[in-house]
């Protein structure tokens, strides 16, 4: 198995923090599946370059509401 080519990436490891609001898309609450799918595809494309990814996903607004 050939290791992925990370020469195209500036960093070999990244941490990505995604807020719950980013996952809502244009909706006022909850998760917007097309937005979640788009983000997942973008993360996968970076991972496919051989970059190690740590993800921190927020969601307090889902449990507390946006005003919480």
Buried (B, 14 or more C-beta within 10 A) or exposed (E): EEEEEBEEBEEEEBEEEBEBEBBBBEEEEEEBEEBBEEBEEEBEEBEEBBBEEEEEEEEEBBEEEEEE
